[in-house]
């Protein structure tokens, strides 16, 4: 081989594959869609401070307070169940708008509530909006994002849930200085403001390319894919995959085509639960399992009753308790942002070890003071359940499992706040096991 040929080969050999350029358009759309998760986070965070005020103002019992705080998880089941069919009919984008409008109405109803029944109606409407938002935002983001950043972009709903919790905590601190009959109403009613901006912002986004193909609008789908893909070749591959799933012939390139009825997703439940392939079964078990252990950890109950936890820890001033929750919400939001920026399995493993180690230390230190509670480390699953826990842990799909666990844990109130922290640690232990055994990088 001549020296000239050798010199020509060396640069080719050293040339590394170029990382795809960051698709700013897809990133912006994913941000806007994921911001709907703020609605859930705000509701959970704001109820932690509004709950005690509602109890004092409306003169309700502990059980009624626990129900009003946790019932939104049951109501959101109905919203989640309806969101899928709604998104197939009107599109992903307008379904996000519908979720924002429903939550806007619910927030106003809660803000103007004059009695317990009126407040429960507002919680019902807001719960429907939350259910819509939680289901459709990840679907839209996954269908719109390019393959190179899909895992990263679909993590955004979790980030914005934590951002909503932080906003709820800040709202609690700001409006707690108002008179009793106005404070909690402003806290709940302010949730209508972000929903307005979300609805207006979503109208500037494109429709999901998958939904466009399912409607036979291939021309519109091509234009969206060209904007949201890393290259023209990827856009063609994504379009071919969607056409295959919709049973549209590969050589069909018309702008508007007729989609066969069998291409609209009929039989998907049978494919999931009756005759799943090994790959589908693995994904189903992993998805349901991770969400199950995540919600059984009881973190939502810790968020809902965080002021009470700080009170038991020795902080008696109402203002100081709410300010402490703001600090916790800020740290939680920063931590979630760091997690998605280092989404490798190594970073996830370190995070799980970090959280479990911190909670284990808290439990060990607290045992010196917990003699009156009889809290023993070996009895955590029993003692952490609380005196009112009569709920079974049946098998449910992941999203429904989340809402049911959140509701059952919220009913425990503040009867055993140390148990909440302990159960949160045991849940992280199980989640850590899943991450250790999961094959490959999950990003």
Secondary structure, 3 states (H helix, E strand, C coil): CCHHHHHHHHHHHHCCCCCCCCCHHHHHHHHHHHHHHHHHHHHHHHHHHHHHHHHHHHCCCHHHHHHHHHCHHHHHHHHHHHHHHHHHHHCHHHHHHHHHHHHHHHHHHHHCCCCHHHHHHHHHHHHHHHHHHHHHHHHHHHHHCCHHHHHHHCCHHHHHHHHHHHHHHHHHHHHCCCCHHHHHHHHHHCHHHHHHHHHHHHCCCCCCHHHHHHCCEHHHHHHHHHHHCCCHHHHHHHHHHHHHHCCCCCCCCCCECCCCHHHHCCCHHHHHHHCCCHHHHHHHHHHHHHHHHHHHCCHHHHHHCHHHHHHHCCCCCHHHHHHHHHHHHHHHHHHHHHHHHCCCHHHHHHHHHHHHHHHHHHHHHHHCCCCCCCCCHHHHHHHCCCCCCCCCCCCCCHHHHHHHHHHHHHCCCCCCHHHHHHHHHHHHHHHHHHHHHCCCCCC
